[in-house]
Amino acid sequence: METAPSGKSLDAARAGDEWATTCLFRESNPALLRFLRHHAPDVAEDLLAETWLAAARQLPKFQGDADDFRAWLFTVARRRVADHYRRRHRRPRLVELEAQTLPPAGDRPEESSLDALSAQSAIEALVRDLPPDQAEVVLLRVVADLSVDQVADIMGRSPGSVRVLQHRALRHLETRWTRDAVTQ
């Protein structure tokens, strides 16, 4: 789990200090990228860049502490994902029929194994069978390390609704992982 940005680096970043903005980026980027990879794996890095550009523009006006910043950053990212899918549905993507996605010729089994064990793969395996709203709550609570109130604000739900979704998701995961452990 990543650490929350410090209040000192947040204040300095608001004032325009480059070192502080770099600190905010390093502290928040890994969880933010995992969140975006779950929602839009094919364009996660692009959405990450869009998120940081939007955040950089609004940072001087941002009011709040380090926890508020983290929640705000995930709100911006979530909006970028929504924008991406809106654009995508307005203009369908054309793909050449001859284009194939073949693995690189020198693909080594060791590298494939390491990729399979990555944190992103673990996150995807965890939320794969959850309904979208439950998966969203788990991602925001666990990956983004946000509070129930922050997740409620981001999702436009009540804190009680978020708690119920989280509880249902955890019960589902408990049942699934217990069953899988027994049957393997």
Number of C-alpha atoms within 10 A of each C-alpha: 9 13 11 17 21 15 14 11 19 23 20 15 20 18 14 14 13 13 12 20 20 12 16 20 14 13 17 19 16 14 21 22 21 22 24 23 19 19 17 16 13 11 13 20 15 13 23 22 14 16 22 17 12 15 17 16 10 11 19 15 10 16 11 13 14 18 17 16 21 22 21 18 20 23 19 19 25 21 14 20 21 14 12 15 13 11 11 11 9 8 9 8 7 6 8 6 6 6 7 8 6 6 7 7 6 6 9 9 9 9 10 10 10 9 12 12 11 10 11 17 13 12 19 15 11 16 18 12 14 17 11 12 14 21 21 23 25 25 22 25 17 14 18 26 20 21 16 19 16 22 26 19 16 18 17 11 12 14 17 12 13 25 16 14 19 20 15 14 22 15 12 15 16 12 11 13 13 11 11 10 8 7 7 5
